[in-house]
Amino acid sequence: MLQAKTVRFLNNLAAYRTRAGLTQEKAAVDLGFPRSRLSLWEGGRELPAWDVARKFMAFYQVTLEELYPSLEARNLIARPE
């Protein structure tokens, strides 16, 4: 079962997509991911890797803190050394 803070991050991801006026399909195409994968990240069934999170930050022009509201959630994403 996912922690509440993890789900909160994923809900922020969907919120930024919605604010940008994009469907899941359009955002997935623009970002270069299958829509099914984006659905997993937004739905909380899977966490994106660090390189994917960086793509989201650049695409939506937001900071890491805006995407990941809690330090605990930010730490769940593995960063390369």
C-alpha positions in Angstrom: 0.0 0.0 0.0 1.3 3.5 -0.9 2.0 6.1 1.8 -0.3 9.1 1.7 2.7 11.5 1.0 3.6 9.4 -2.1 0.1 9.7 -3.4 0.2 13.4 -2.7 3.2 13.8 -5.0 1.4 11.8 -7.8 -1.7 13.9 -7.4 0.5 17.0 -7.9 1.8 15.5 -11.1 -1.7 15.2 -12.5 -2.6 18.7 -11.2 0.3 20.2 -13.2 -0.8 18.4 -16.3 -4.4 19.6 -15.9 -3.2 23.2 -15.3 -1.3 23.0 -18.5 -4.5 22.0 -20.3 -3.2 18.7 -21.4 -4.8 15.3 -21.6 -2.8 12.3 -20.4 -2.3 11.3 -24.1 -1.0 14.7 -25.2 1.4 15.0 -22.1 2.7 11.5 -22.7 3.4 12.2 -26.4 5.1 15.5 -25.6 7.2 13.9 -22.8 8.0 10.8 -24.8 6.3 8.2 -22.6 3.5 5.7 -23.2 0.2 7.0 -21.8 -0.1 3.9 -19.8 3.2 4.7 -18.0 2.1 8.2 -17.2 -1.2 6.8 -15.9 0.8 4.6 -13.5 2.8 7.5 -12.1 -0.3 9.8 -11.8 -2.3 7.0 -10.3 0.2 6.2 -7.6 0.9 2.6 -8.7 4.5 3.4 -9.6 7.0 6.1 -8.8 9.0 7.8 -11.6 12.8 7.5 -11.7 14.9 10.6 -11.1 15.6 11.3 -14.8 11.8 11.2 -15.4 11.1 13.5 -12.5 13.7 16.0 -14.1 11.7 15.8 -17.4 8.5 16.7 -15.5 10.2 19.6 -13.8 11.5 21.0 -17.1 8.2 20.4 -18.9 6.0 22.0 -16.3 8.6 24.6 -15.3 8.3 23.8 -11.6 10.8 23.1 -8.9 11.5 19.8 -7.2 9.8 21.0 -4.1 6.7 21.9 -6.1 6.5 18.4 -7.6 7.5 16.7 -4.3 5.8 18.5 -1.5 7.4 16.5 1.3 11.0 15.6 1.9 10.0 12.0 2.4 8.4 11.8 -1.0 11.5 13.5 -2.6 13.7 10.9 -1.0 11.7 8.1 -2.5 13.0 8.9 -5.9 16.5 7.5 -6.3 19.1 10.1 -7.5 22.2 9.0 -9.3 25.5 9.5 -7.4 
